Amino acid sequence: PLRYLLANGRSARLHELSDLRGEPWLVASELRFEARDALLLRAAPVDEGYLRRHWPERFVTEDAVRWDDTRRALVALRETRFDRIVMDSRSAGRVDPQLAAQALTDAVAELGLQALPWTEGLRQWQARVESLRRWMPELGLPDCSDAALLANRAQWLQPAFAGRTRLDALDETSFGEALKSPLEWSQRQLVERHAPTRITVPSGLERPITYALDGESGEPLPPVLAVKLQELFGLADTPRIADGRVPLTLHLLSPGGRPLQVTQDLRNFWENTYAEVKKEMKGRYPRHPWPDDPWTATATHRAKPRGT
């Protein structure tokens, strides 16, 4: 009896000692807007019949599709409203497919992008695009940050919901195609070229590059290549991406996969740090090569044969 819905969709409340408590309709002439809702400072009761006679065009009955968070699905409703004040709402049966895609897209705006079927690969793709937008702005890649994706959801996400009435009906493949749709084919090829997912190291094997964005600023963090130290023998300089503008951050690993050194200056590591690492690790991993001269040694991912 103290809470009301305003015609603009916001909520308002009466003071608990108000004489207007329980009136079905009020005209609010003075409001104090607050963070959660508004306080009705001055209002007067009004008859619904009076409103219908003078503003019949503001009373509408139409079908709507809403997101039901409890059922995690859409529901079809037939609503009677005065502006955004819902006076009556009842089931309308089957969800209209034409309204479903927009309703699901709106649900994502409410629930957040985490409601979509992200994979680690898709988050990596997003980080690669956003990183290249900072590293190589001349490529003209579109904004794929979370904020931009939400703001432009009608363009890229809504078509993917066509024919679906549930959020979980959108599979990872369809979501991935929708996510990448703002990029033309030529732009996608530029992402693959300048921010590759893998790189071939001197051992002859391909190793993954990991990309990430700062959680607060959205700025790209240095891309990481985690690789066993022995696989880089003979390599003098740190590998680079983005047309040579960005060095990889090397996580040099022991034969057991534990980090021995983090560096963006491989040459300096070989010259000044390798000897100490070799001294400490040679006894722990005797079956793996620890040559005196890493510049000329053969890169390998294998241990030495037993008995050698």
N, C-alpha and C positions, 0 to 999 in steps of 0.2 A: 504493500500500500504506500510505501514511501518512494519507490523507484519507478521511473518513467523512461520510455524510449522517445527520443526526439525525432522530428521529421527528417533530420539530417543523418540519422543512424546512430548518433551518439547517445549515451545514457545520461540521466540526470536524477537527482534525488531531492526530496523535500526535507526540511528540518523536521526532526522527530516530533516537535510540538506544533507543527503546522495544522491549521484548521482545514486545509485542503486534503488532508490525508484520506486516501481511498477514492478520490474523485476519478472517474474513468477517463475523462478528457480534460486537459488544461491548456490554456494559452499562456505561454511563458513570455513575460514582457521584460524580465531582467534575470540574467544568469551570470554566475561566476564560474568560468571554466577552470577546471583543475586537471591534474595529470590523468587521473583515472576516469572521472566523469565531471558533471557540472552540478552546482548547487542552485536550486531554484529559489531566487531571492524574492521574486514577485510574480504572481500568476493568478489566473482567474478560471473558474470552471466554464466549460463550453459544451453545448449539446451536439452530439454526433449528427443529428438531423440537420442542424444549422450548417455544419461543414459540408454535408452532402448536397444541400440546396445551393450553396454559394460556390463550392469548388468541386463539382462532380468529376472534373477531369483528373483530379489528384487521387481519386479512388480507382484502383485498377485491379483486375483479376487476371493473372497470367501464370503460365507454367514456368517453373524454374528448376534448375538442377543444383543441388548443394552437396558439399562434401560432408559425409558423416564420419567423424573421427573415430567413433566407437566401432563402427562396422568396417572402417577403412575402405569405404566404397562410396559411390555416388548414390543419391536418392533423388527421385523425381517428385516434385511437389507442385500443387496448385495453390498459389498464394493470393490472398486478397490484402492489399496494402493501401495505406494513405501515405504517399511518398515512401519513406523507408520504414514506416511503422507497420509491422505485420499484424493484421487483425485476425486472419484465419489461415491455417496451413494444413493441408491434408495430402495424403499420398496421391500421386498422379499415375501410378503404375510404372510402366516401362520407361527407362531413361531415354530421352531423345538423343540419338548419336550426334546430331549437329550441336547440341548444347554440352554434351559430355566432354569433348576435348577442351573447351574453354574452362569448364568447371574444374577439371583435373589440373589444368595449368594454373588456375587461381589457387587451388589447394596447395600446389608446390610453393607459391608465394607465401602462403600462411605457414606451412610446415618447414620450409627451408629446403635448399638444394640437397641436403643430406637424405631427403626422402627418396631420391632417385637412385637407381642401381649403379652407383659408382664402383669402378674397379681400380686397383692400384695403377693399372696401365692407363686408364683414362685420366686419373689425377696427374700422372706423369706427363701425359700429353698436354694437359692444361698448363702445367708448369713450364713445359718446353715452349709453348706459344707465348706465354706471358714473359718468359725470360728473353726470348728473341725480340719481343716488342721493345724491351729496354736496350738490349745489346745492339740490335740492328733495326732501328726505327724506319730506315728507308725501305724495308720490305713491305710496309703498309699492312701488317697483319691486324685483323680486328681484335677488339678487346674481348677477352674470354675470362676475365676475372669473375668471381662469384657475383659481385655487385652488378656487373654488366649483363651476366647471364640472366639474373633475376629481372633486371629492368627490361630486357629484350626477349623475355620468355615467349611472348606471343608469336614472334617470328621464327624461332628455331625449335621450341619445344611443343607448342600446340599442334603442329602437323603430325608429330610423332604419336600423339594420343588419339588420332583419328580412328574411330571404331572401337575404342577401349572405354570401359566404364570403371576400371579399377587402376590404382597406381601400380600395383604389382604386376599388372598385365604388360607393362613396358619392360621388355627384357634388356639385358646388357648390350646386345648387338644393336638393337633399334635405338637405344639411348645414345650409344656411341656414334652412330651415324647422324643423329640429330645434333649432338654436341659439336661435331666437326662440320656441320652444314654451312656455318657462316664463312668458312674458308673455301675459296675456289680450289680446283684441283692443282693449279700451278702453285698456289700458296702452301698447300699441304706438302708438295714436293720440296719447297724451300725449307719447311720445318724439318723434314727428314734429312736434308743435306746439311743444314747448319746446326741442328740440335739432334744429332743421332742418338738412338737408344743404346747402341753398342759400338765398340771400337776394337779394332784388331791390335793386339799388343805383340811385342817381339817374339813371344813364344809361339805365335801363329794362331792363338785362340782368340775368340771374341769375348770381351768382357763388358758387362752392362755399365752404362753411365746413369747416375741417379740425379734427378733434378728436384728442386724444392723451392717454395716461396716462403718468405717470412710471414708468419701468421698474423702479424699486426699491420705491417706496412704493405704487404703484397709484393715487395721487391724480391727479385730473384736472389737466391743464395748460390754460392759457388757450386757448380756441378761436381759430382764426386765419382772418381774411378777407384774402386777397391780391387786390388790385385796383389797376388803374391810377389814378393820382392824378386824372386828368381825369374819371373816371367818378363822382367824389364832389363835384364842384363844386356848391355850394349846400347841402350837408349840413352842419349845424352841430355835431351831437352824434354821438358814437360809437354805432353800432347795438348793441343788447343782445338777449340771448336769455334763456331760463329765466325767463319772466315778468318781464323787466327786471332780473334780479338780476346777470347776468354780462355785462360788456362784451366785445365782440370785440376781439382784438388785431389792429390794422390793419397789414398790410404794404403800404405805399403804393409802387406800382411806377412806374418810368419808362415812357415809351411803348415802350421796348425790353424791358420785362418785368423790369428789375433793381430791387431794393429801394432806395428813396430814404430811407424813414423807417419805423420801427416804433413804433407808439404806440397807447395806449388813450384818448388825449385829443385827438380830432380838432379841437375848438374851439381848443385851445392851439396845435396845429400851424398852423392857418390864421393865427392871430394873431401868432405869434412865429417860425415856422420857414419858412413857405411862401415868403416874399420871398427868402430866401437860396437855396432850392431853385430857384425860378424864375430867379434871376440866373445860376445855374450851368447849368441845363438848357435854357434858351431857345435858346442858340446851338447846342447839340448836337441839339435836336429842333425846328427852326424851323417844321416843318409841323404841329406840334401846338399847341393853344391854351395860352397862359400868361397869363391875364388878370390885370390889376392887382387886381381885386376878385373873389376866388374865391367869395364869398358869393352874388353875383348872377349869376355866369356859368352858362351852360347846360352841364350835364354831358354828356359824349360819350365814345364809345370810338373815334371816327373821327379821322383826320387831316384837316387843312384841304385843300380841293381845290387841285390844282396851279395856280399863278399867283395865289393869293390870299394 
